[in-house]
Amino acid sequence: MRGGAARLLQRATTRTLGITLAAMDYFQGVVTEFLRAKRSRFVNTEYMINLDLDGTYKKDRHWYCDAVAIDFADSTVHLCEITYSKTLQAVAKRLQLWCNHWPELVEAIRRDSSLQGAWHFVPRVFVPGPLESSLSTRLTALKRPKSSTYSMPQPIITLLEEVLPWKYRSWSGEPFSETGDA
């Protein structure tokens, strides 16, 4: 391809990617607002988890988590990942790495967030409904380390369709009933 045809293709690709990226950013915001709707929960987006205290960023030992939601009502820390990928490859790889390093990962979050006392840590993945069964299959296939006494709990799967703003009360996070109590 040369000249005008290449520029046309580049503009069309950029436009398509722009729409796709805007939709992804929008849904990350929708998930964040869903998490924040429960008043006992505090959310930190793009949370850096670094297993190494020395400030290095070694491969497969640090990650940006889409959101970490700390719920003071039930002393739970949710490590939230949001994905739209039909292959689920990146999120499956990340969950496997988290599983491999779970005790270190929990300690890093405790350390960096100054969490004291008993907290329950759980991964949570937000996906479109059609990907739920594929994600469940991938989660079942996670290889758990044999040597660890403290292993990663089964991740919670939440469908993106469940976190739409008209599905729950914005001041409490409670879902509207099916009978229409708006």
C-alpha positions as CSV (number, residue, x, y, z in Angstrom):
1,M,0.0,0.0,0.0
2,R,1.3,3.4,-0.8
3,G,0.4,7.0,-0.2
4,G,-3.3,7.9,0.2
5,A,-4.5,4.3,0.7
6,A,-2.0,3.8,3.6
7,R,-3.0,7.1,5.3
8,L,-6.7,6.2,4.9
9,L,-6.1,2.8,6.5
10,Q,-4.1,4.4,9.3
11,R,-6.8,6.9,10.0
12,A,-9.5,4.2,10.0
13,T,-7.4,2.0,12.3
14,T,-6.8,4.9,14.7
15,R,-10.4,5.8,14.7
16,T,-11.4,2.2,15.4
17,L,-8.8,1.9,18.2
18,G,-9.9,5.2,19.6
19,I,-13.5,4.0,19.9
20,T,-12.3,0.7,21.4
21,L,-10.0,2.4,23.9
22,A,-12.7,4.9,24.8
23,A,-15.2,2.0,25.5
24,M,-12.6,0.2,27.6
25,D,-11.8,3.3,29.6
26,Y,-15.5,4.0,30.0
27,F,-16.2,0.5,31.4
28,Q,-13.3,0.7,33.8
29,G,-15.0,3.9,35.2
30,V,-18.3,2.1,35.4
31,V,-16.7,-0.8,37.4
32,T,-15.0,1.8,39.7
33,E,-18.2,3.6,40.3
34,F,-19.9,0.2,41.1
35,L,-17.2,-0.6,43.6
36,R,-17.4,2.9,45.2
37,A,-21.2,2.7,45.5
38,K,-20.9,0.7,48.7
39,R,-19.9,3.4,51.3
40,S,-17.7,1.1,53.4
41,R,-15.5,0.4,50.4
42,F,-12.6,2.5,49.3
43,V,-11.1,2.1,45.8
44,N,-7.6,2.8,44.5
45,T,-7.3,2.5,40.7
46,E,-4.1,1.5,38.8
47,Y,-2.7,0.2,42.1
48,M,1.0,-0.8,41.8
49,I,1.8,-4.2,43.4
50,N,5.5,-4.7,43.7
51,L,6.7,-7.7,45.6
52,D,10.2,-6.3,46.0
53,L,10.8,-3.7,48.6
54,D,14.1,-2.5,47.0
55,G,12.2,-0.5,44.4
56,T,13.1,-2.7,41.4
57,Y,10.5,-3.7,39.0
58,K,11.4,-7.3,38.0
59,K,9.5,-9.1,35.4
60,D,6.5,-11.1,36.8
61,R,7.0,-9.6,40.3
62,H,5.1,-6.3,39.8
63,W,1.8,-5.4,38.3
64,Y,-0.7,-2.5,38.0
65,C,-3.9,-3.9,39.3
66,D,-6.9,-2.2,37.6
67,A,-8.4,-1.4,41.0
68,V,-7.9,-2.5,44.6
69,A,-11.1,-2.1,46.6
70,I,-10.8,-2.2,50.4
71,D,-14.1,-3.0,52.1
72,F,-14.0,-2.1,55.8
73,A,-17.4,-3.7,56.5
74,D,-16.2,-7.2,55.9
75,S,-12.4,-6.6,56.1
76,T,-11.9,-7.7,52.5
77,V,-9.4,-6.5,49.9
78,H,-10.6,-7.1,46.4
79,L,-7.9,-7.2,43.7
80,C,-10.0,-6.2,40.7
81,E,-9.1,-6.9,37.0
82,I,-11.4,-5.7,34.2
83,T,-11.1,-7.5,30.8
84,Y,-12.8,-7.5,27.5
85,S,-10.4,-9.8,25.8
86,K,-12.1,-12.8,24.1
87,T,-9.0,-14.9,24.6
88,L,-8.6,-14.0,28.4
89,Q,-5.0,-14.8,27.9
90,A,-3.5,-11.8,29.8
91,V,-5.9,-12.1,32.8
92,A,-5.3,-15.8,33.0
93,K,-1.5,-15.3,33.0
94,R,-1.8,-12.5,35.7
95,L,-4.0,-14.7,37.9
96,Q,-1.5,-17.6,37.5
97,L,1.4,-15.3,38.6
98,W,-0.7,-14.0,41.5
99,C,-1.4,-17.6,42.5
100,N,2.3,-18.4,42.3
101,H,3.2,-15.5,44.6
102,W,0.1,-15.1,46.7
103,P,1.7,-14.9,50.2
104,E,4.2,-12.3,48.9
105,L,1.5,-10.4,47.0
106,V,-0.7,-10.1,50.1
107,E,2.3,-9.0,52.2
108,A,3.2,-6.3,49.6
109,I,-0.3,-4.9,49.7
110,R,-0.4,-5.0,53.5
111,R,3.0,-3.2,53.6
112,D,2.2,-0.6,51.0
113,S,-1.3,0.2,52.2
114,S,-0.4,0.0,55.9
115,L,-3.1,-2.6,56.6
116,Q,-3.1,-3.9,60.1
117,G,-5.1,-6.8,61.6
118,A,-7.0,-9.6,59.9
119,W,-7.9,-9.0,56.2
120,H,-9.3,-11.4,53.6
121,F,-7.7,-10.9,50.1
122,V,-9.6,-12.1,47.0
123,P,-9.1,-11.6,43.3
124,R,-12.1,-10.3,41.4
125,V,-12.4,-10.3,37.6
126,F,-15.0,-8.3,35.7
127,V,-15.9,-9.7,32.3
128,P,-18.7,-9.5,29.7
129,G,-21.3,-12.2,30.2
130,P,-20.4,-14.3,27.1
131,L,-16.9,-14.8,28.5
132,E,-18.0,-16.1,31.9
133,S,-17.8,-19.8,31.1
134,S,-14.5,-19.5,29.3
135,L,-13.0,-17.6,32.3
136,S,-14.4,-20.2,34.8
137,T,-12.7,-22.9,32.8
138,R,-9.4,-21.0,32.9
139,L,-9.7,-20.4,36.6
140,T,-10.2,-24.2,37.2
141,A,-7.0,-24.8,35.3
142,L,-4.9,-22.6,37.5
143,K,-1.9,-24.5,38.9
144,R,-1.7,-24.0,42.7
145,P,1.8,-24.1,44.3
146,K,2.2,-27.2,46.5
147,S,4.6,-25.6,48.9
148,S,2.4,-22.6,50.0
149,T,0.4,-22.8,53.2
150,Y,-1.6,-19.7,52.3
151,S,-3.0,-20.0,48.8
152,M,-5.0,-17.6,46.6
153,P,-8.7,-18.0,47.0
154,Q,-10.9,-18.8,44.0
155,P,-11.4,-15.4,42.1
156,I,-14.9,-13.9,42.1
157,I,-16.3,-13.4,38.6
158,T,-18.5,-10.4,38.2
159,L,-20.3,-9.7,34.9
160,L,-20.0,-6.3,33.4
161,E,-23.7,-6.4,32.7
162,E,-24.3,-6.5,36.5
163,V,-22.4,-3.3,37.2
164,L,-24.4,-1.0,34.9
165,P,-25.4,2.1,36.9
166,W,-29.2,1.5,36.5
167,K,-28.8,-2.0,38.2
168,Y,-27.9,-0.7,41.7
169,R,-28.4,2.2,44.1
170,S,-25.6,4.6,43.8
171,W,-25.6,5.5,47.5
172,S,-25.5,2.0,48.9
173,G,-24.5,-0.4,46.1
174,E,-27.6,-2.5,46.8
175,P,-29.3,-3.8,43.6
176,F,-32.7,-2.7,42.6
177,S,-35.3,-5.5,42.9
178,E,-36.6,-7.1,39.8
179,T,-40.1,-5.7,40.4
180,G,-39.0,-2.2,39.5
181,D,-38.4,-0.3,42.8
182,A,-36.6,2.6,41.2
